[in-house]
Amino acid sequence: MIKDLFRRFGVNRAIIVADNDLPGLNGAKLLAEGLGISSCTLTLPCKDLREAVRLGVDKATIDSLARSAVWYCHHQS
């Protein structure tokens, strides 16, 4: 459903914020591969994005982390 939504809105890059645990990291990897667009995965030094926001992480911080992240292209044929 996310892939269809991205296609409908012309999204061609995604920032995936993974929960900081093995299931979260595995899920982020599968999502990135399944989207078929350029993406980066951010793992914050806390449990998840909700906790990060409570600790003061904002959009500017996420944008800054994404600019310095490694981006991958998982284009599907």
C-alpha distances in whole Angstrom, upper triangle without the diagonal:
4,5,5,6,9,10,11,12,14,13,15,16,15,17,16,18,18,20,24,24,23,20,19,20,19,15,15,17,14,11,14,14,11,10,13,14,17,17,19,19,22,23,25,29,28,26,22,21,23,26,26,26,29,31,31,28,27,25,28,28,24,25,28,26,24,26,28,26,25,22,21,19,17,17,16,18
4,5,5,6,8,10,11,12,10,12,13,11,13,12,15,16,18,21,22,22,19,17,18,17,14,13,14,13,9,11,12,9,8,11,12,14,13,16,16,18,20,22,26,25,23,20,19,20,24,23,23,26,28,28,25,23,21,24,24,20,21,24,23,20,23,25,22,22,19,18,17,15,15,15,18
4,5,5,6,9,10,10,9,10,11,11,14,13,16,17,20,23,24,23,21,19,19,18,15,14,14,12,9,10,11,8,5,8,9,12,12,15,16,19,21,24,28,27,26,23,21,23,27,26,26,29,31,30,27,25,23,25,26,22,22,25,23,20,23,24,22,21,18,16,14,12,12,12,14
4,5,5,6,9,10,10,12,14,14,17,16,20,21,23,27,27,26,24,22,22,21,18,17,18,16,13,14,14,11,9,11,12,15,16,19,20,22,25,27,31,30,29,25,24,26,29,28,28,31,33,32,29,27,25,27,28,24,24,27,26,23,25,28,25,24,21,20,17,16,14,14,15
4,5,5,6,9,8,11,13,12,15,15,18,20,22,26,27,27,24,22,22,22,18,17,19,17,14,15,16,13,10,13,13,15,16,18,19,21,24,26,29,29,27,24,22,23,27,26,25,28,30,29,26,25,22,25,26,22,22,25,25,22,24,26,24,24,21,20,18,17,16,16,18
4,5,5,6,5,7,9,9,12,13,16,19,21,25,26,26,23,21,21,21,18,16,17,16,13,12,14,12,8,10,9,12,12,15,17,19,22,24,28,28,27,23,21,23,26,25,25,28,29,28,25,23,20,22,23,20,19,22,22,19,21,23,21,21,17,17,15,14,14,14,17
4,5,5,6,8,11,12,15,16,20,22,25,28,29,28,26,24,24,23,20,19,19,18,15,14,15,13,9,10,10,13,14,18,19,22,25,27,31,31,30,27,25,27,30,29,28,32,33,32,29,27,23,26,27,23,22,25,25,21,23,25,23,23,19,18,15,14,13,13,15
4,6,8,11,13,14,18,19,22,24,27,30,31,31,28,26,26,26,23,21,22,21,17,18,19,16,13,14,13,16,17,21,22,24,27,29,33,33,32,28,26,27,31,30,29,32,34,32,30,27,24,26,28,24,23,27,27,23,25,28,26,26,22,21,19,18,17,17,18
4,6,9,12,12,16,17,20,23,26,29,30,31,28,26,26,26,23,21,22,21,18,17,19,17,13,14,13,15,16,19,21,23,26,27,31,31,30,26,24,26,29,28,26,30,31,30,27,24,21,23,25,22,20,24,24,21,22,25,24,24,21,20,19,18,17,18,20
4,6,9,11,15,17,20,23,26,29,31,31,29,26,26,26,23,21,21,21,17,16,18,16,12,13,11,13,14,17,20,22,25,27,31,31,31,27,25,27,30,28,27,31,32,30,27,25,21,23,25,21,20,23,23,20,20,24,22,22,18,18,16,16,15,16,17
4,6,8,11,13,17,19,22,25,27,27,25,23,22,23,20,17,18,18,15,13,15,14,10,11,8,10,11,14,16,18,22,23,27,28,27,24,21,24,27,25,24,28,29,27,24,22,18,20,21,18,16,20,19,16,17,20,19,18,15,15,13,14,13,15,17
4,7,11,13,17,19,23,25,27,26,25,22,21,22,20,17,17,17,14,12,13,13,9,9,6,6,9,12,15,17,21,23,27,28,28,24,22,25,28,26,25,29,30,28,25,23,19,20,21,18,16,19,18,15,16,18,16,16,12,12,10,11,10,13,15
4,7,10,13,16,20,22,24,24,23,20,19,19,17,14,15,15,13,10,12,13,9,9,6,5,5,8,11,14,17,19,23,24,24,21,19,22,24,22,22,26,26,25,21,19,16,17,18,14,13,15,15,11,12,15,13,12,9,10,9,10,11,14,17
4,6,10,12,16,18,20,20,19,16,15,16,14,11,12,13,10,8,11,12,9,10,7,6,5,7,9,11,14,16,20,21,21,17,15,19,21,19,19,23,23,22,18,17,14,16,16,12,12,14,13,10,12,14,12,12,9,10,10,11,13,15,19
4,6,10,13,15,18,18,18,14,13,15,14,10,12,14,11,9,13,14,11,13,11,9,6,5,6,7,11,13,16,17,17,14,12,16,18,15,16,20,20,19,15,14,12,13,13,9,9,12,10,7,10,12,10,11,9,11,12,13,15,18,22
4,6,10,12,14,15,14,10,10,12,10,7,9,11,8,8,11,12,11,13,12,11,7,6,5,6,9,11,15,15,15,12,10,14,16,14,15,19,19,19,15,15,13,15,14,10,12,14,11,9,13,14,11,12,11,12,13,13,16,18,22
4,7,9,12,13,13,9,9,12,10,8,11,13,11,11,14,15,14,17,16,14,11,9,6,5,6,8,11,11,11,8,7,11,12,11,12,15,15,16,12,13,12,14,12,9,11,13,11,10,14,14,12,13,13,14,17,17,20,22,25
4,6,8,10,9,5,6,9,8,6,9,11,10,11,14,15,15,18,17,16,12,10,7,6,5,8,11,10,9,7,8,11,12,12,14,16,16,17,14,16,15,18,15,12,15,16,13,13,16,16,13,15,15,15,18,17,20,22,26
4,6,8,8,5,7,10,9,8,12,13,13,14,17,18,18,21,21,20,16,14,10,9,7,8,9,8,6,5,7,10,10,10,13,15,15,17,14,16,17,19,17,14,17,18,15,16,19,19,16,18,18,19,21,21,24,25,29
4,7,8,6,7,10,11,10,13,15,15,16,19,20,21,23,23,21,18,15,11,9,6,7,7,6,5,6,9,12,11,11,14,15,15,17,15,17,19,20,17,15,18,19,15,16,20,19,16,18,19,20,22,22,26,27,31
4,6,5,6,9,10,11,12,14,15,17,19,20,21,24,24,23,19,17,13,12,9,10,10,10,8,9,12,14,14,14,18,18,18,21,19,21,22,24,21,19,22,22,19,19,23,22,19,20,21,21,23,23,26,27,31
4,5,5,6,8,10,11,12,14,15,17,18,20,22,23,22,19,17,13,14,11,13,14,13,11,12,15,17,17,18,21,22,22,24,22,24,25,26,23,21,24,24,21,21,24,23,19,19,20,20,22,21,24,25,29
4,6,5,6,8,10,11,12,14,15,16,18,21,22,22,19,17,14,14,12,14,16,15,12,12,15,17,17,18,21,22,22,24,22,24,24,26,24,21,24,25,22,21,25,24,21,21,21,20,22,20,23,24,27
4,5,5,6,9,10,10,12,14,15,16,19,20,19,16,14,11,11,9,11,13,12,10,9,11,14,14,15,17,19,20,21,19,20,21,23,20,17,20,21,18,18,21,21,18,18,18,18,20,19,22,23,26
4,5,5,6,9,10,11,12,14,15,18,18,17,14,12,9,9,8,11,13,13,12,11,13,16,16,16,19,21,21,22,20,21,21,23,20,17,20,20,17,16,20,19,15,15,16,15,18,16,20,21,25
4,5,5,6,9,10,11,12,14,17,18,17,15,14,11,13,12,15,17,17,15,14,16,19,20,20,22,24,24,26,23,24,24,26,23,20,22,23,20,19,22,21,18,17,17,16,17,16,19,19,23
4,5,5,6,9,10,10,12,15,16,16,14,13,11,12,12,15,17,17,15,13,15,17,19,19,21,23,24,25,22,23,22,25,23,19,21,23,20,18,22,22,18,18,17,16,17,15,18,18,22
4,5,5,6,9,10,11,13,13,13,10,9,7,9,10,13,16,16,14,12,13,16,18,17,19,22,22,23,20,20,19,21,19,16,18,19,16,15,18,18,14,14,13,13,14,13,16,17,21
4,5,5,6,9,10,12,13,12,10,10,8,11,12,15,18,18,17,16,17,20,21,20,22,25,25,26,23,23,22,24,22,18,20,21,18,16,19,18,15,13,12,11,12,11,14,15,18
4,5,5,6,9,11,13,13,12,12,11,14,15,18,21,21,19,18,18,21,23,23,24,27,28,28,25,25,24,26,24,21,22,24,21,19,22,22,18,16,15,13,13,11,13,13,17
4,5,5,6,9,10,11,10,11,10,13,14,17,21,21,19,16,17,19,21,21,22,25,26,26,23,23,21,24,22,19,20,22,19,17,20,20,17,16,14,12,12,10,13,13,16
4,5,5,7,8,8,6,8,8,11,14,17,20,21,20,18,17,21,22,21,23,26,26,26,23,22,20,22,21,17,18,20,17,14,17,18,14,13,10,8,9,7,10,11,15
4,6,6,8,9,9,11,11,15,17,20,23,24,23,21,21,24,26,25,26,29,30,30,26,26,24,26,25,21,21,23,20,18,20,20,17,14,12,9,9,5,8,9,12
4,6,8,11,11,13,13,17,19,22,25,25,24,21,21,24,26,26,27,30,31,31,27,27,25,27,26,22,23,25,22,20,22,23,19,18,15,12,11,8,9,8,12
4,6,8,9,12,13,16,18,21,25,25,24,21,20,23,26,25,25,29,30,29,26,25,22,24,24,20,20,23,21,17,20,21,18,16,13,11,10,7,8,8,12
4,7,9,12,14,18,20,24,27,28,27,24,23,26,29,27,28,32,32,32,28,27,24,26,25,22,21,23,22,18,20,21,18,16,13,10,7,5,4,5,9
4,6,10,13,16,19,22,26,27,26,23,22,25,27,26,26,30,30,29,26,24,21,23,23,19,18,20,19,15,17,18,15,14,10,8,6,6,6,8,11
4,7,10,14,17,20,23,25,25,22,21,24,26,24,25,28,28,27,24,22,20,20,20,17,15,17,16,12,13,14,12,10,6,5,4,6,7,11,14
4,7,10,13,16,20,21,21,18,17,21,23,20,21,25,25,24,20,19,17,18,17,14,13,15,13,9,11,13,10,9,5,5,7,8,10,13,17
4,7,10,13,16,18,18,16,15,19,20,18,19,23,22,21,18,17,15,16,15,11,11,12,10,7,9,10,6,6,5,6,9,10,13,16,20
4,7,10,13,15,15,13,12,16,17,15,17,20,20,20,16,16,15,16,14,11,12,13,10,8,11,11,8,8,8,9,12,13,16,18,22
4,6,10,11,12,10,10,14,14,12,14,17,16,16,13,14,13,14,11,8,10,11,7,7,11,10,8,9,10,12,15,16,20,22,26
4,7,8,9,8,9,13,12,10,13,16,15,15,13,14,15,16,13,10,13,13,10,11,14,13,10,12,14,15,18,19,22,24,28
4,5,8,7,7,11,10,7,11,13,11,12,9,12,13,14,11,9,13,13,9,11,15,14,12,15,16,18,22,22,26,28,32
4,7,8,10,12,10,8,12,13,11,12,11,14,16,16,13,12,16,15,12,15,17,16,15,17,19,22,25,26,29,31,35
4,6,8,9,7,6,10,10,9,12,11,14,16,17,14,14,17,17,15,17,20,19,18,20,22,24,27,27,30,32,36
4,7,8,6,8,11,11,11,14,13,16,18,19,17,15,19,20,17,18,22,21,19,21,22,24,27,26,30,31,35
4,6,6,6,9,10,11,13,11,13,15,17,15,13,17,18,15,16,20,20,18,20,21,22,24,24,27,29,32
4,5,5,6,9,10,11,8,10,11,14,12,10,14,15,13,14,18,18,17,19,20,21,24,24,26,28,32
4,5,5,6,9,10,9,11,13,16,14,13,16,18,17,18,21,22,20,23,23,25,27,27,30,31,35
4,5,5,6,9,9,11,14,16,14,14,17,18,17,18,22,22,21,23,24,26,29,29,32,33,37
4,5,5,6,5,8,11,13,10,10,14,15,13,15,18,18,18,21,22,24,27,27,30,32,36
4,5,5,5,6,9,12,10,10,14,15,14,16,19,20,19,23,23,26,28,29,31,33,37
4,5,7,9,13,15,13,14,17,18,18,20,22,23,23,26,27,29,31,32,35,37,40
4,6,9,13,14,12,13,16,17,16,18,21,21,21,24,26,28,31,32,35,37,41
4,6,10,11,9,11,14,14,14,17,19,19,20,24,25,28,30,31,34,36,40
4,7,8,6,7,11,11,11,13,15,16,16,20,21,24,26,28,30,33,36
4,5,5,6,9,10,11,12,15,16,17,20,21,24,26,27,29,32,36
4,5,5,6,8,10,10,12,14,15,18,18,21,23,25,27,29,33
4,5,5,6,9,10,11,13,14,18,18,21,24,26,28,31,34
4,5,5,6,9,10,11,12,16,17,20,23,25,27,30,34
4,5,5,6,9,10,10,14,14,17,20,21,24,27,30
4,5,5,6,9,10,13,13,16,19,21,23,26,29
4,5,5,7,9,12,13,17,20,22,25,28,31
4,5,5,6,10,11,15,18,20,23,26,29
4,5,5,8,8,12,15,17,19,23,26
4,6,8,9,13,15,18,20,24,27
4,7,9,13,16,19,21,25,28
4,6,10,13,16,18,22,25
4,7,10,13,16,19,22
4,7,10,12,16,19
4,6,9,12,16
4,6,9,12
4,6,10
4,7
4
